[in-house]
Amino acid sequence: MKTFAAIDFETANQFRTSVCSVGIVVVENRTITDRIYSLIKPNPNFYSYWNTQVHGIEYWDTIDSQSFPDVWKDIAERISGLPLVAHNSSFDKSCLKAVYELYGMSYPEYEFYCTCRTARKAFPDLRNHQLHTVSSFIGFELIDHHNALADAEACARIAMSIL
């Protein structure tokens, strides 16, 4: 796969609709051509302690941010027609479907690929297949893990290496 968009969501709480940030790295012919990052006002708009401990985003960081439909309008144009790649794609796909449904948007059946599942097959002897482990194994140092853009770039680098 030479052309795709790597995507990562962070959520504010246990609900998949609570996306509070998105990171996307667009790859064309195995070259990163675009990086997109946005904070999003989550729905429901509350932050669980545990989620904030993971990604560091708090209520006050997103209180003035746009809602998902406004953020996604620009993103959808920039990734139109591209397959999406995520590390543990079932999570990111479920977030995307949940917010589409929440806002009454028509879901366009994005094509998703999973670098975690692929890494399990490609590198069966790794101690685990978490994003930072696989990223390090292929030679890309993931800095600022759980920042959606940093995670999307690590995913893109893994995808370019093994997909």
PLY file of the C-alpha trace (Angstrom):
ply
format ascii 1.0
element vertex 163
property float x
property float y
property float z
element edge 162
property int vertex1
property int vertex2
end_header
0.00 0.00 0.00
1.58 3.26 -1.13
-1.22 5.79 -0.67
-3.46 6.04 2.41
-4.36 8.13 5.45
-3.24 6.98 8.90
-5.70 8.04 11.60
-5.82 8.14 15.37
-8.51 9.33 17.77
-8.29 10.12 21.47
-11.47 10.03 23.55
-12.50 12.08 26.57
-14.29 9.26 28.38
-15.57 5.72 27.95
-17.97 6.64 25.13
-16.76 6.24 21.55
-18.63 9.44 20.65
-16.36 11.45 22.94
-13.55 11.99 20.45
-11.53 14.92 21.74
-8.67 14.91 19.24
-7.85 13.48 15.85
-4.55 13.07 14.08
-4.20 12.15 10.43
-1.10 11.60 8.32
-1.65 11.39 4.57
0.80 9.27 2.61
1.02 9.44 -1.18
3.41 7.14 -3.02
5.11 6.27 0.27
5.76 9.93 1.11
4.06 11.89 3.88
2.28 14.76 2.15
-0.07 16.11 4.80
-0.48 16.17 8.57
-3.76 17.12 10.21
-4.38 17.61 13.91
-7.39 19.02 15.66
-8.84 19.17 19.11
-12.57 18.42 19.12
-15.26 19.35 21.61
-16.38 15.88 22.75
-19.94 14.64 23.10
-20.66 13.95 25.92
-18.44 16.79 27.08
-16.80 15.39 30.17
-13.38 13.92 30.75
-12.71 10.83 32.78
-9.67 10.87 35.00
-8.25 7.79 33.29
-8.53 9.13 29.75
-6.90 12.41 30.75
-4.10 10.46 32.44
-3.42 8.74 29.11
-3.46 11.67 26.69
-3.30 14.76 28.89
-6.27 16.53 27.28
-8.70 18.18 29.70
-12.08 19.88 29.56
-10.57 23.37 29.30
-8.41 22.33 26.33
-11.47 21.66 24.17
-14.20 23.89 25.60
-13.86 26.32 22.67
-13.07 23.67 20.05
-15.35 22.83 17.16
-17.64 19.82 17.26
-16.89 16.75 15.18
-18.98 17.66 12.09
-17.22 21.00 11.72
-13.75 19.49 12.14
-14.49 16.51 9.90
-15.83 18.62 7.01
-12.30 19.79 6.15
-10.72 16.42 6.91
-13.16 14.46 4.75
-12.17 16.51 1.71
-8.47 15.97 2.34
-8.77 12.17 2.72
-11.48 11.55 0.14
-11.01 8.22 -1.62
-8.12 7.11 0.56
-8.10 3.91 2.59
-7.66 4.54 6.33
-5.02 2.83 8.42
-5.01 2.67 12.21
-3.17 0.76 14.89
-5.98 -1.26 16.46
-8.35 -0.12 13.74
-11.42 -1.55 15.49
-11.18 1.26 18.06
-10.71 4.11 15.59
-13.33 2.77 13.20
-15.82 2.41 16.05
-15.14 6.01 17.13
-15.65 7.27 13.60
-18.88 5.33 13.15
-20.15 6.45 16.57
-19.68 10.16 15.92
-21.17 9.87 12.44
-24.24 8.24 13.99
-24.41 10.72 16.89
-24.52 13.68 14.54
-26.84 12.04 11.99
-24.18 12.00 9.31
-24.21 9.41 6.54
-21.22 7.10 7.09
-19.33 6.56 3.81
-17.99 3.04 4.66
-14.34 3.97 4.86
-11.97 1.14 4.00
-9.87 0.40 7.12
-6.60 -1.50 7.53
-5.00 -2.41 10.85
-1.26 -2.14 11.47
-1.60 -3.96 14.81
-3.07 -7.10 13.22
-0.55 -6.92 10.39
2.34 -6.44 12.82
1.30 -9.58 14.72
1.71 -11.54 11.50
4.85 -9.75 10.30
6.65 -9.72 13.66
5.29 -12.66 15.70
8.23 -12.67 18.12
7.84 -9.13 19.45
7.14 -9.00 23.21
3.90 -7.14 22.37
2.39 -5.34 19.41
1.56 -2.03 21.01
2.10 1.02 18.85
5.26 2.21 20.57
6.80 -1.28 20.52
6.19 -1.89 16.81
7.19 1.67 15.97
10.51 1.28 17.77
11.09 -2.11 16.14
10.80 -0.65 12.62
13.16 2.19 13.58
10.74 5.07 14.21
10.94 6.58 17.66
7.44 7.50 18.84
7.68 10.68 20.88
4.58 12.06 22.63
2.69 8.75 22.58
-1.10 9.29 22.84
-0.91 12.59 21.02
-3.23 11.75 18.11
-0.91 13.21 15.46
2.20 11.50 16.85
0.34 8.18 17.00
-0.99 8.65 13.45
2.53 9.27 12.18
3.86 6.17 13.95
1.02 4.20 12.38
1.85 5.63 8.95
5.52 4.67 9.35
4.54 1.14 10.36
2.15 0.89 7.42
4.82 2.03 4.99
7.11 -0.62 6.44
4.78 -3.64 6.45
1.65 -3.09 4.37
0 1
1 2
2 3
3 4
4 5
5 6
6 7
7 8
8 9
9 10
10 11
11 12
12 13
13 14
14 15
15 16
16 17
17 18
18 19
19 20
20 21
21 22
22 23
23 24
24 25
25 26
26 27
27 28
28 29
29 30
30 31
31 32
32 33
33 34
34 35
35 36
36 37
37 38
38 39
39 40
40 41
41 42
42 43
43 44
44 45
45 46
46 47
47 48
48 49
49 50
50 51
51 52
52 53
53 54
54 55
55 56
56 57
57 58
58 59
59 60
60 61
61 62
62 63
63 64
64 65
65 66
66 67
67 68
68 69
69 70
70 71
71 72
72 73
73 74
74 75
75 76
76 77
77 78
78 79
79 80
80 81
81 82
82 83
83 84
84 85
85 86
86 87
87 88
88 89
89 90
90 91
91 92
92 93
93 94
94 95
95 96
96 97
97 98
98 99
99 100
100 101
101 102
102 103
103 104
104 105
105 106
106 107
107 108
108 109
109 110
110 111
111 112
112 113
113 114
114 115
115 116
116 117
117 118
118 119
119 120
120 121
121 122
122 123
123 124
124 125
125 126
126 127
127 128
128 129
129 130
130 131
131 132
132 133
133 134
134 135
135 136
136 137
137 138
138 139
139 140
140 141
141 142
142 143
143 144
144 145
145 146
146 147
147 148
148 149
149 150
150 151
151 152
152 153
153 154
154 155
155 156
156 157
157 158
158 159
159 160
160 161
161 162
